Amino acid sequence: MEKTDFKKRVKEFKKEFPSLKEKVLLKDHTAWRMGGPAKYFLEIKNKDELEKAIISAKKINLPFFVLGGGSNILVSDKGFRGLIIKINNLGFEVEEKNGKMEILAGAGLSLGSLSAKLLKAQAGGMEWSSSIPGSLGGAVFGNAGAFGSCLSDSAEWIEALEVKNKKCAFKKYFKKNCAFSYRSSVFKKKAPNIIIFSVCLSLEKSKEGEISKKMKGYADFRKKRHPLDFPSAGSVFKNYYKPIKNKKLVLQFPELENFNQKKEIPAGWLIEKSGLKGKRFGKAQISEKHCNFFINLGGAKAKDMRALIKFAQKKVEKDFGIELMEEIIYLP
Ligand SMILES: Cc1cc2nc3c(=O)[nH]c(=O)nc-3n(C[C@H](O)[C@H](O)[C@H](O)COP(=O)(O)OP(=O)(O)OC[C@H]3O[C@@H](n4cnc5c(N)ncnc54)[C@H](O)[C@@H]3O)c2cc1C
């Protein structure tokens, strides 16, 4: 496309979306408090707006990225030369059906506010998510989980916009078509081409007291174990789900026998045993409290955080022969 033609189309795009913002600092929209400006930034509340925005962006070849709560992304210091679409569908409806609580919730709801609404509705089953930052859409995307539960346990179907070339259409994805697995889903595999708009959850009728007791227990656990005083993105790496058979390593680290039996080796443990507790690049640091949390000590550069992540990955590979996979998403 000619430059003048592109400029003309961008002008039209801006006219079509008067609420479009420009040069929005992404560090103000991420839990890590890092990241440069987004060229364009658009908040979306309804399906029509979403469909129109994607079609228009596609027409002018403008790359787009869907932002939830920004709690699982590392944005480059240079920012993103495209369109950020922030899903702001905050809908919430409850219906009791055959003894179950059916919840239809907007993808833009934060897990915290969703939990408050579920508590009021006395719907149990999502308590594990109450102190996780981020949006419901982001939680579906990465099949977020904690304390032995995950989003896919309660998901019934997801309404999402499927983007194909210059066309798009809303589609219902029933659970069996969501390819949910550990921190993954069809939405993640096909990103950014399926945009989650609303989520149907099937929960149990419960009691306010029971729900809030569980929520408090989980929040207390997090306060004790996680470095919540510093900006982070939660766990940087996925845990490792295969046994380590190297006899020398098992002799050196007897805890491995226990992990091997459970077939789950915590990424934080691997990083700690690789001697990286407290390792720093600039203002980016591997937390001393929990080594799978990489914290921003204040004014950290995304460049340093990314280098620290890659450094930890290489060191664990050298020491344990394991390639840790990131849970976080890089933008771009
Ligand atoms: C202190 C802390 C603790 C955490 N603890 C946990 C934990 O216990 N368990 C856990 O699983 N995670 C945890 N996390 C990570 C994070 O909170 C979750 O992964 C959360 O679900 C991410 O949602 P988000 O809306 O912030 O996503 P974002 O960071 O905004 O985006 C993450 C990815 O999801 C995509 N995405 C977001 N919304 C949509 C949508 N509507 N449609 C399509 N794609 C979308 C984005 O494009 C991006 O690729 C923690 C994070 C922090 C900071």
PDBQT file of the ligand as one rigid body, heavy atoms in Angstrom, charges set to zero:
ROOT
HETATM    1  C1  LIG A 401       1.104 -11.505  41.067  1.00  0.00    +0.000 C 
HETATM    2  C2  LIG A 401       0.621 -12.399  39.967  1.00  0.00    +0.000 A 
HETATM    3  C3  LIG A 401       0.174 -13.680  40.281  1.00  0.00    +0.000 A 
HETATM    4  C4  LIG A 401      -0.268 -14.537  39.269  1.00  0.00    +0.000 A 
HETATM    5  N1  LIG A 401      -0.699 -15.784  39.609  1.00  0.00    +0.000 NA
HETATM    6  C5  LIG A 401      -1.157 -16.609  38.624  1.00  0.00    +0.000 A 
HETATM    7  C6  LIG A 401      -1.631 -17.908  38.957  1.00  0.00    +0.000 A 
HETATM    8  O1  LIG A 401      -1.675 -18.331  40.097  1.00  0.00    +0.000 OA
HETATM    9  N2  LIG A 401      -2.060 -18.701  37.931  1.00  0.00    +0.000 N 
HETATM   10  C7  LIG A 401      -2.058 -18.275  36.633  1.00  0.00    +0.000 A 
HETATM   11  O2  LIG A 401      -2.475 -19.055  35.748  1.00  0.00    +0.000 OA
HETATM   12  N3  LIG A 401      -1.605 -17.054  36.305  1.00  0.00    +0.000 NA
HETATM   13  C8  LIG A 401      -1.157 -16.216  37.253  1.00  0.00    +0.000 A 
HETATM   14  N4  LIG A 401      -0.697 -14.967  36.918  1.00  0.00    +0.000 N 
HETATM   15  C9  LIG A 401      -0.608 -14.578  35.509  1.00  0.00    +0.000 C 
HETATM   16  C10 LIG A 401      -1.832 -13.810  34.963  1.00  0.00    +0.000 C 
HETATM   17  O3  LIG A 401      -2.453 -13.082  35.969  1.00  0.00    +0.000 OA
HETATM   18  C11 LIG A 401      -2.846 -14.742  34.338  1.00  0.00    +0.000 C 
HETATM   19  O4  LIG A 401      -2.235 -15.518  33.353  1.00  0.00    +0.000 OA
HETATM   20  C12 LIG A 401      -4.030 -13.967  33.722  1.00  0.00    +0.000 C 
HETATM   21  O5  LIG A 401      -5.014 -14.898  33.390  1.00  0.00    +0.000 OA
HETATM   22  C13 LIG A 401      -3.638 -13.175  32.474  1.00  0.00    +0.000 C 
HETATM   23  O6  LIG A 401      -4.757 -12.402  32.091  1.00  0.00    +0.000 OA
HETATM   24  P1  LIG A 401      -4.613 -10.926  31.529  1.00  0.00    +0.000 P 
HETATM   25  O7  LIG A 401      -5.988 -10.453  31.244  1.00  0.00    +0.000 OA
HETATM   26  O8  LIG A 401      -3.795 -10.078  32.410  1.00  0.00    +0.000 OA
HETATM   27  O9  LIG A 401      -3.849 -11.208  30.175  1.00  0.00    +0.000 OA
HETATM   28  P2  LIG A 401      -2.818 -10.244  29.415  1.00  0.00    +0.000 P 
HETATM   29  O10 LIG A 401      -1.539 -10.211  30.183  1.00  0.00    +0.000 OA
HETATM   30  O11 LIG A 401      -3.452  -8.945  29.089  1.00  0.00    +0.000 OA
HETATM   31  O12 LIG A 401      -2.603 -11.078  28.100  1.00  0.00    +0.000 OA
HETATM   32  C14 LIG A 401      -2.032 -12.351  28.122  1.00  0.00    +0.000 C 
HETATM   33  C15 LIG A 401      -2.314 -13.017  26.769  1.00  0.00    +0.000 C 
HETATM   34  O13 LIG A 401      -3.726 -13.242  26.679  1.00  0.00    +0.000 OA
HETATM   35  C16 LIG A 401      -4.225 -12.662  25.488  1.00  0.00    +0.000 C 
HETATM   36  N5  LIG A 401      -5.588 -12.175  25.759  1.00  0.00    +0.000 N 
HETATM   37  C17 LIG A 401      -6.009 -11.451  26.825  1.00  0.00    +0.000 A 
HETATM   38  N6  LIG A 401      -7.328 -11.216  26.730  1.00  0.00    +0.000 NA
HETATM   39  C18 LIG A 401      -7.747 -11.801  25.590  1.00  0.00    +0.000 A 
HETATM   40  C19 LIG A 401      -9.012 -11.896  24.924  1.00  0.00    +0.000 A 
HETATM   41  N7  LIG A 401     -10.120 -11.341  25.416  1.00  0.00    +0.000 N 
HETATM   42  N8  LIG A 401      -9.067 -12.563  23.732  1.00  0.00    +0.000 NA
HETATM   43  C20 LIG A 401      -7.942 -13.138  23.205  1.00  0.00    +0.000 A 
HETATM   44  N9  LIG A 401      -6.739 -13.068  23.781  1.00  0.00    +0.000 NA
HETATM   45  C21 LIG A 401      -6.633 -12.412  24.963  1.00  0.00    +0.000 A 
HETATM   46  C22 LIG A 401      -3.271 -11.526  25.146  1.00  0.00    +0.000 C 
HETATM   47  O14 LIG A 401      -3.309 -11.205  23.766  1.00  0.00    +0.000 OA
HETATM   48  C23 LIG A 401      -1.941 -12.135  25.586  1.00  0.00    +0.000 C 
HETATM   49  O15 LIG A 401      -1.396 -12.898  24.544  1.00  0.00    +0.000 OA
HETATM   50  C24 LIG A 401      -0.261 -14.091  37.921  1.00  0.00    +0.000 A 
HETATM   51  C25 LIG A 401       0.184 -12.796  37.610  1.00  0.00    +0.000 A 
HETATM   52  C26 LIG A 401       0.610 -11.956  38.628  1.00  0.00    +0.000 A 
HETATM   53  C27 LIG A 401       1.055 -10.556  38.268  1.00  0.00    +0.000 C 
ENDROOT
TORSDOF 0
